[in-house]
Amino acid sequence: MEERRLMSSVVAKKLEMKERGAVRRMIETVRKKTVRNTWRKARVKMRRKKAVRKSRRTLHLKMDLKTPKSHRIFTEVGLERRRHPALSLFKNFPTIFGSWQDFHEVFQAYQVKTYQHFSKRMSTSVTVRNNQIKRAALRLKRQDKKQRKKEQFLPEEWG
């Protein structure tokens, strides 16, 4: 059946040719091409199957053992971040306060106790901060004290 189909397609191409050898050669080349293509397709399918099997094998390694569903993993990562706030990096420093006043009192005592003084920025506005720097420089000039460093303003793009 397949030979007839191949034969008819080849014969349609070579109607004028009456040589049997040329027709046979053409049939063989067409047959080789189809065999080659089927082997290529089979190889590609095998590669895809191997890749799928491999990804299924390593899938359990990517997922957390406690929660096998991936959408839960990301929320647990977020919870881990929330459980360890930045203030826990300071030793012997509480992380939860009743009010800001309580925080500032404890923070001031911590700075005195550890000899670590942190600069406090009262505003997030760049222009306000630059004005504070200018006023501090003017205060020093009024007291006839010299600055060691020239004042450096925050860039306006930061605001």
HUTA-V283753 format. One record per residue. N is the residue number from 0. RES is the residue in three letters. SS is DSSP state (a for helix, b for strand, c for the rest). PHI is phi in degrees with one decimal (* if undefined). OMEGA is omega as a letter, one per 40 degrees, with the letter a starting at -180 (NA if undefined). Layout:
BEGIN
n:N res:RES ss:SS phi:PHI omega:OMEGA
n:N res:RES ss:SS phi:PHI omega:OMEGA
END
This chain:
BEGIN
n:0 res:MET ss:c phi:* omega:a
n:1 res:GLU ss:a phi:-65.6 omega:i
n:2 res:GLU ss:a phi:-62.8 omega:i
n:3 res:ARG ss:a phi:-62.3 omega:i
n:4 res:ARG ss:a phi:-63.1 omega:i
n:5 res:LEU ss:a phi:-61.6 omega:a
n:6 res:MET ss:a phi:-61.2 omega:a
n:7 res:SER ss:a phi:-66.8 omega:i
n:8 res:SER ss:a phi:-68.0 omega:i
n:9 res:VAL ss:a phi:-71.9 omega:a
n:10 res:VAL ss:a phi:-63.6 omega:i
n:11 res:ALA ss:a phi:-63.4 omega:i
n:12 res:LYS ss:a phi:-74.5 omega:a
n:13 res:LYS ss:c phi:-116.2 omega:a
n:14 res:LEU ss:c phi:-64.6 omega:a
n:15 res:GLU ss:c phi:-73.0 omega:a
n:16 res:MET ss:c phi:-76.5 omega:a
n:17 res:LYS ss:c phi:-112.2 omega:a
n:18 res:GLU ss:c phi:-80.5 omega:i
n:19 res:ARG ss:a phi:-72.7 omega:a
n:20 res:GLY ss:a phi:-61.4 omega:i
n:21 res:ALA ss:a phi:-65.3 omega:i
n:22 res:VAL ss:a phi:-65.8 omega:i
n:23 res:ARG ss:a phi:-62.2 omega:i
n:24 res:ARG ss:a phi:-60.6 omega:i
n:25 res:MET ss:a phi:-64.7 omega:i
n:26 res:ILE ss:a phi:-61.2 omega:a
n:27 res:GLU ss:a phi:-63.2 omega:i
n:28 res:THR ss:a phi:-64.8 omega:i
n:29 res:VAL ss:a phi:-64.7 omega:i
n:30 res:ARG ss:a phi:-63.2 omega:i
n:31 res:LYS ss:a phi:-62.0 omega:i
n:32 res:LYS ss:a phi:-62.5 omega:a
n:33 res:THR ss:a phi:-66.3 omega:i
n:34 res:VAL ss:a phi:-64.5 omega:i
n:35 res:ARG ss:a phi:-59.9 omega:a
n:36 res:ASN ss:a phi:-64.7 omega:i
n:37 res:THR ss:a phi:-66.7 omega:i
n:38 res:TRP ss:a phi:-64.6 omega:i
n:39 res:ARG ss:a phi:-60.9 omega:i
n:40 res:LYS ss:a phi:-61.2 omega:i
n:41 res:ALA ss:a phi:-64.1 omega:i
n:42 res:ARG ss:a phi:-63.8 omega:i
n:43 res:VAL ss:a phi:-62.5 omega:i
n:44 res:LYS ss:a phi:-61.9 omega:i
n:45 res:MET ss:a phi:-62.7 omega:i
n:46 res:ARG ss:a phi:-61.4 omega:i
n:47 res:ARG ss:a phi:-62.8 omega:i
n:48 res:LYS ss:a phi:-61.6 omega:i
n:49 res:LYS ss:a phi:-62.4 omega:a
n:50 res:ALA ss:a phi:-63.2 omega:i
n:51 res:VAL ss:a phi:-65.9 omega:i
n:52 res:ARG ss:a phi:-60.6 omega:a
n:53 res:LYS ss:a phi:-63.7 omega:a
n:54 res:SER ss:a phi:-66.4 omega:i
n:55 res:ARG ss:a phi:-68.4 omega:i
n:56 res:ARG ss:a phi:-66.4 omega:a
n:57 res:THR ss:a phi:-89.7 omega:a
n:58 res:LEU ss:a phi:-62.8 omega:a
n:59 res:HIS ss:a phi:-67.7 omega:i
n:60 res:LEU ss:a phi:-72.9 omega:a
n:61 res:LYS ss:a phi:-76.1 omega:a
n:62 res:MET ss:c phi:-89.8 omega:i
n:63 res:ASP ss:c phi:-73.5 omega:a
n:64 res:LEU ss:c phi:-70.0 omega:a
n:65 res:LYS ss:c phi:-69.4 omega:a
n:66 res:THR ss:c phi:-122.8 omega:a
n:67 res:PRO ss:c phi:-74.3 omega:a
n:68 res:LYS ss:c phi:-93.7 omega:a
n:69 res:SER ss:a phi:-67.5 omega:a
n:70 res:HIS ss:a phi:-68.0 omega:i
n:71 res:ARG ss:a phi:-82.6 omega:a
n:72 res:ILE ss:a phi:-62.1 omega:a
n:73 res:PHE ss:a phi:-67.4 omega:i
n:74 res:THR ss:a phi:-69.1 omega:i
n:75 res:GLU ss:a phi:-68.7 omega:i
n:76 res:VAL ss:a phi:-62.9 omega:i
n:77 res:GLY ss:a phi:-61.7 omega:i
n:78 res:LEU ss:a phi:-65.1 omega:i
n:79 res:GLU ss:a phi:-60.7 omega:i
n:80 res:ARG ss:a phi:-63.7 omega:a
n:81 res:ARG ss:a phi:-71.0 omega:a
n:82 res:ARG ss:a phi:-70.7 omega:a
n:83 res:HIS ss:c phi:-117.2 omega:i
n:84 res:PRO ss:c phi:-68.4 omega:a
n:85 res:ALA ss:a phi:-63.0 omega:a
n:86 res:LEU ss:a phi:-68.2 omega:i
n:87 res:SER ss:a phi:-71.7 omega:i
n:88 res:LEU ss:a phi:-70.9 omega:i
n:89 res:PHE ss:c phi:-85.5 omega:a
n:90 res:LYS ss:c phi:-72.9 omega:i
n:91 res:ASN ss:c phi:57.5 omega:i
n:92 res:PHE ss:c phi:-122.0 omega:a
n:93 res:PRO ss:c phi:-65.6 omega:a
n:94 res:THR ss:c phi:-106.5 omega:a
n:95 res:ILE ss:c phi:-123.7 omega:a
n:96 res:PHE ss:c phi:-130.1 omega:i
n:97 res:GLY ss:c phi:-74.5 omega:a
n:98 res:SER ss:c phi:-150.6 omega:i
n:99 res:TRP ss:a phi:-67.7 omega:i
n:100 res:GLN ss:a phi:-63.4 omega:i
n:101 res:ASP ss:a phi:-60.5 omega:i
n:102 res:PHE ss:a phi:-60.1 omega:a
n:103 res:HIS ss:a phi:-63.9 omega:i
n:104 res:GLU ss:a phi:-64.9 omega:a
n:105 res:VAL ss:a phi:-65.3 omega:a
n:106 res:PHE ss:a phi:-66.1 omega:i
n:107 res:GLN ss:a phi:-63.8 omega:i
n:108 res:ALA ss:a phi:-63.2 omega:i
n:109 res:TYR ss:a phi:-64.4 omega:i
n:110 res:GLN ss:a phi:-62.8 omega:a
n:111 res:VAL ss:a phi:-66.5 omega:a
n:112 res:LYS ss:a phi:-67.3 omega:a
n:113 res:THR ss:a phi:-97.2 omega:a
n:114 res:TYR ss:c phi:58.7 omega:i
n:115 res:GLN ss:c phi:-117.8 omega:a
n:116 res:HIS ss:c phi:-106.9 omega:a
n:117 res:PHE ss:c phi:-102.6 omega:i
n:118 res:SER ss:c phi:-74.6 omega:a
n:119 res:LYS ss:c phi:-111.4 omega:i
n:120 res:ARG ss:c phi:-99.3 omega:a
n:121 res:MET ss:c phi:-83.2 omega:a
n:122 res:SER ss:c phi:-137.4 omega:i
n:123 res:THR ss:c phi:-93.0 omega:a
n:124 res:SER ss:c phi:-78.0 omega:a
n:125 res:VAL ss:a phi:-70.0 omega:a
n:126 res:THR ss:a phi:-65.4 omega:i
n:127 res:VAL ss:a phi:-63.0 omega:a
n:128 res:ARG ss:a phi:-64.5 omega:i
n:129 res:ASN ss:a phi:-63.2 omega:i
n:130 res:ASN ss:a phi:-64.8 omega:i
n:131 res:GLN ss:a phi:-62.3 omega:i
n:132 res:ILE ss:a phi:-64.2 omega:i
n:133 res:LYS ss:a phi:-62.6 omega:a
n:134 res:ARG ss:a phi:-63.6 omega:i
n:135 res:ALA ss:a phi:-64.4 omega:i
n:136 res:ALA ss:a phi:-67.0 omega:i
n:137 res:LEU ss:a phi:-65.3 omega:i
n:138 res:ARG ss:a phi:-59.3 omega:i
n:139 res:LEU ss:a phi:-63.5 omega:i
n:140 res:LYS ss:a phi:-65.3 omega:i
n:141 res:ARG ss:a phi:-65.5 omega:a
n:142 res:GLN ss:c phi:-85.3 omega:a
n:143 res:ASP ss:c phi:59.0 omega:i
n:144 res:LYS ss:c phi:-111.0 omega:a
n:145 res:LYS ss:c phi:-95.0 omega:i
n:146 res:GLN ss:c phi:-82.9 omega:i
n:147 res:ARG ss:c phi:-78.9 omega:a
n:148 res:LYS ss:c phi:-120.5 omega:i
n:149 res:LYS ss:c phi:-72.3 omega:a
n:150 res:GLU ss:c phi:-68.9 omega:i
n:151 res:GLN ss:c phi:-115.1 omega:a
n:152 res:PHE ss:c phi:-89.3 omega:i
n:153 res:LEU ss:c phi:-76.4 omega:i
n:154 res:PRO ss:c phi:-63.8 omega:a
n:155 res:GLU ss:a phi:-66.8 omega:a
n:156 res:GLU ss:a phi:-67.3 omega:a
n:157 res:TRP ss:a phi:-72.9 omega:a
n:158 res:GLY ss:c phi:-81.3 omega:NA
END
